[in-house]
């Protein structure tokens, strides 16, 4: 459609800065076999954990690696778990060049906060108006907690993306509960519970009757191959992560 002279056409698009929350994969090795095995160990039991979540590959820890690195192979491997690699950061010049050729972008490193400036004391002035009170800080709302009221049967899976999961009934054998935060089960926990699914090591798992098939926090897991101690099996207990080791301990209610 032609625009009459002297009139202003509406803008076709706008460019604005944006701040996004992305999953970051911090590599400790460039061996695809080892990476694939670890991905399967952590996420093989949770095929619906990711849903094309955007990802940044952090190469800082392997920037000094010798030899070539199959970036394209890594991208294909991550896509099997429904992760969508968008960019790399922290790699050496060769790694970054290969990543750019594979269609990835180069993401900036995290910006460190500026140190506070020293405050110089000055004599107060009496001819200036009193300063206006500082505005109250704006708190971002926390992610909503997902609450499930009904028992979960074998084959059922519930995922609380971005928050905690509360189950007000039993999680039966063969069922699976997943949360990016903590998991609270007010009933028997007999299935699989995966908390801190995206790496939150502070997440915990609580149950009023702890007898799970598997518990996992931030990728560290424990199965029924290792029996729980008698003081927590079938009793109120919690699971937490301490120094990369799962600790199962009784709750004093």
C-alpha positions as CSV (number, residue, x, y, z in Angstrom):
1,X,0.0,0.0,0.0
2,X,1.4,3.4,-1.0
3,X,1.9,6.0,1.7
4,X,0.8,9.5,0.8
5,X,3.5,12.2,0.9
6,X,3.9,14.0,4.2
7,X,2.6,11.1,6.3
8,X,4.6,8.8,8.5
9,X,4.4,5.1,8.0
10,X,4.1,2.9,11.1
11,X,7.4,1.3,12.1
12,X,7.9,-2.2,10.7
13,X,9.7,-3.4,13.8
14,X,11.5,-2.2,16.9
15,X,14.9,-3.4,18.4
16,X,15.0,-3.5,22.1
17,X,17.5,-5.0,24.6
18,X,16.3,-8.1,26.5
19,X,17.5,-10.0,29.5
20,X,16.9,-13.7,29.2
21,X,17.4,-16.6,31.6
22,X,19.2,-19.4,29.9
23,X,20.5,-22.8,30.9
24,X,24.3,-23.0,30.8
25,X,26.2,-26.2,30.2
26,X,29.7,-25.9,31.7
27,X,31.9,-28.4,30.0
28,X,34.7,-30.1,31.9
29,X,35.8,-32.3,29.0
30,X,35.6,-32.3,25.2
31,X,35.1,-36.1,24.9
32,X,31.6,-36.6,23.4
33,X,31.4,-40.1,24.7
34,X,31.9,-39.0,28.3
35,X,29.4,-36.1,27.8
36,X,26.8,-38.4,26.2
37,X,27.2,-40.9,29.1
38,X,26.8,-38.2,31.7
39,X,23.7,-36.8,30.0
40,X,22.1,-40.2,29.9
41,X,23.0,-40.8,33.6
42,X,21.5,-37.5,34.7
43,X,18.5,-37.1,32.3
44,X,17.9,-40.5,30.8
45,X,15.2,-41.2,33.4
46,X,13.5,-37.9,32.7
47,X,12.8,-37.7,28.9
48,X,10.4,-34.8,29.3
49,X,12.6,-32.7,31.5
50,X,13.6,-30.2,28.7
51,X,11.3,-28.7,26.0
52,X,13.6,-27.0,23.5
53,X,15.1,-24.9,26.3
54,X,17.7,-22.4,25.0
55,X,21.2,-23.2,26.1
56,X,24.6,-21.6,26.3
57,X,27.7,-23.8,26.1
58,X,30.4,-22.6,28.5
59,X,33.9,-23.7,27.3
60,X,35.9,-21.8,29.9
61,X,37.1,-25.0,31.6
62,X,38.2,-26.6,28.3
63,X,39.7,-23.6,26.6
64,X,43.1,-25.1,27.0
65,X,42.2,-28.5,25.6
66,X,44.5,-29.8,22.9
67,X,43.1,-31.1,19.6
68,X,39.9,-30.5,17.7
69,X,36.4,-30.3,19.3
70,X,33.3,-31.6,17.5
71,X,31.0,-28.8,18.2
72,X,28.4,-30.0,15.7
73,X,28.4,-33.4,17.3
74,X,27.8,-31.8,20.7
75,X,24.9,-29.8,19.3
76,X,23.3,-32.9,17.9
77,X,23.8,-34.7,21.2
78,X,22.2,-31.9,23.2
79,X,19.2,-31.8,20.8
80,X,18.4,-35.4,21.6
81,X,17.6,-34.3,25.1
82,X,15.5,-31.4,23.7
83,X,18.0,-28.7,24.5
84,X,18.5,-26.0,22.0
85,X,22.1,-24.7,21.9
86,X,22.2,-21.0,20.9
87,X,25.7,-19.8,21.8
88,X,29.1,-20.5,23.3
89,X,31.3,-18.5,25.5
90,X,34.7,-18.8,27.2
91,X,36.4,-20.9,24.5
92,X,39.7,-20.3,22.8
93,X,39.8,-18.6,19.4
94,X,39.7,-21.9,17.4
95,X,36.8,-23.3,19.5
96,X,34.8,-20.1,19.0
97,X,35.5,-20.0,15.3
98,X,34.3,-23.6,14.9
99,X,31.2,-22.8,17.0
100,X,30.4,-19.7,14.8
101,X,30.8,-21.8,11.7
102,X,28.3,-24.3,13.2
103,X,25.7,-21.5,13.5
104,X,26.1,-20.7,17.1
105,X,26.6,-17.2,18.5
106,X,29.3,-15.9,20.8
107,X,27.7,-15.0,24.2
108,X,29.5,-12.5,26.5
109,X,30.9,-13.6,29.8
110,X,28.9,-12.7,32.9
111,X,29.6,-9.1,33.9
112,X,31.0,-8.8,37.4
113,X,29.3,-6.2,39.6
114,X,31.1,-2.9,39.9
115,X,32.8,-2.4,43.3
116,X,31.1,0.2,45.5
117,X,32.6,3.7,45.4
118,X,34.1,5.0,48.6
119,X,31.8,7.5,50.4
120,X,33.4,10.8,51.3
121,X,31.8,12.4,54.4
122,X,30.8,16.1,53.9
123,X,29.4,18.7,56.3
124,X,25.6,18.8,56.0
125,X,24.0,21.9,54.4
126,X,21.1,23.6,56.0
127,X,19.9,25.4,52.8
128,X,18.9,22.2,50.9
129,X,15.5,20.5,51.1
130,X,15.3,17.2,52.8
131,X,15.8,14.3,50.3
132,X,12.8,12.4,49.2
133,X,12.5,8.9,50.7
134,X,14.0,6.1,48.5
135,X,11.3,4.1,46.7
136,X,10.6,0.6,48.1
137,X,12.4,-2.1,46.2
138,X,10.4,-4.0,43.6
139,X,10.5,-7.7,44.3
140,X,10.1,-10.1,41.4
141,X,7.4,-12.7,42.0
142,X,8.6,-16.2,42.7
143,X,7.7,-19.0,40.4
144,X,4.4,-20.6,41.2
145,X,4.3,-23.8,43.2
146,X,2.6,-26.7,41.5
147,X,0.2,-28.6,43.8
148,X,-1.1,-32.1,43.0
149,X,-4.1,-33.3,45.1
150,X,-4.5,-36.8,43.6
151,X,-2.3,-39.9,44.0
152,X,0.1,-40.5,41.1
153,X,-0.1,-44.0,39.5
154,X,2.6,-46.0,37.7
155,X,3.5,-44.4,34.4
156,X,2.4,-40.9,35.4
157,X,4.8,-38.0,35.4
158,X,4.5,-34.5,36.8
159,X,7.0,-31.7,36.2
160,X,7.0,-28.4,38.1
161,X,9.0,-26.2,35.7
162,X,10.7,-23.3,37.4
163,X,9.3,-23.9,40.9
164,X,8.5,-26.4,43.7
165,X,6.2,-29.4,43.5
166,X,3.8,-30.3,46.3
167,X,2.0,-33.7,46.2
168,X,-0.8,-34.1,48.7
169,X,-1.1,-37.8,48.2
170,X,1.0,-40.9,47.3
171,X,3.6,-41.1,44.5
172,X,3.2,-44.8,43.7
173,X,5.8,-47.2,42.3
174,X,6.5,-46.3,38.7
175,X,5.3,-42.7,38.9
176,X,7.8,-39.8,38.5
177,X,7.8,-36.3,40.0
178,X,10.2,-33.7,38.8
179,X,10.8,-30.1,39.9
180,X,13.3,-27.4,39.2
181,X,12.9,-26.5,42.9
182,X,12.1,-28.8,45.9
183,X,9.6,-31.6,46.1
184,X,7.2,-32.1,49.0
185,X,5.2,-35.4,49.2
186,X,2.6,-35.5,52.0
187,X,2.2,-39.3,51.6
188,X,4.3,-42.3,50.6
189,X,7.0,-41.6,48.1
190,X,7.5,-44.9,46.3
191,X,8.3,-43.7,42.8
192,X,11.0,-41.5,41.4
193,X,11.6,-38.0,42.6
194,X,14.0,-35.6,40.7
195,X,14.5,-32.2,42.4
196,X,16.7,-29.4,41.3
197,X,16.2,-30.7,37.8
198,X,18.1,-27.8,36.2
199,X,21.0,-27.8,38.6
200,X,19.6,-26.2,41.8
201,X,21.8,-27.9,44.4
202,X,19.9,-26.3,47.2
203,X,16.7,-28.1,46.3
204,X,15.4,-30.8,48.6
205,X,13.0,-33.8,48.7
206,X,10.6,-34.2,51.6
207,X,8.2,-37.1,52.3
208,X,6.1,-38.2,55.2
209,X,6.9,-41.8,54.1
210,X,10.3,-42.1,52.4
211,X,10.6,-45.4,50.3
212,X,11.5,-44.2,46.8
213,X,12.7,-46.1,43.7
214,X,15.0,-43.2,43.0
215,X,15.8,-39.8,44.4
216,X,17.9,-37.2,42.6
217,X,19.0,-33.6,43.3
218,X,20.9,-31.5,40.7
219,X,21.8,-34.7,38.8
220,X,23.2,-36.7,41.7
221,X,21.0,-39.7,42.3
222,X,20.4,-42.7,44.5
223,X,18.4,-45.8,43.7
224,X,16.9,-48.7,45.7
225,X,20.1,-50.7,44.9
226,X,21.4,-49.0,48.0
227,X,18.9,-49.6,50.8
228,X,17.9,-46.6,53.0
229,X,18.8,-46.8,56.7
230,X,16.1,-48.2,59.0
231,X,15.6,-44.8,60.7
232,X,14.3,-43.2,57.5
233,X,12.9,-46.0,55.4
234,X,9.1,-45.7,55.4
235,X,9.3,-42.7,57.8
236,X,9.2,-38.9,57.5
237,X,12.5,-37.9,56.0
238,X,14.3,-35.4,53.7
239,X,16.9,-35.7,51.0
240,X,19.5,-32.9,50.5
241,X,22.8,-32.5,48.7
242,X,25.9,-32.0,50.7
243,X,29.4,-31.9,48.9
244,X,28.0,-33.8,45.9
245,X,26.6,-36.5,48.1
246,X,22.9,-37.2,48.8
247,X,22.1,-37.1,52.5
248,X,18.9,-38.8,53.6
249,X,17.9,-38.0,57.2
250,X,14.9,-38.3,59.4
251,X,12.5,-35.4,60.0
252,X,11.5,-34.6,63.5
253,X,7.9,-33.7,63.2
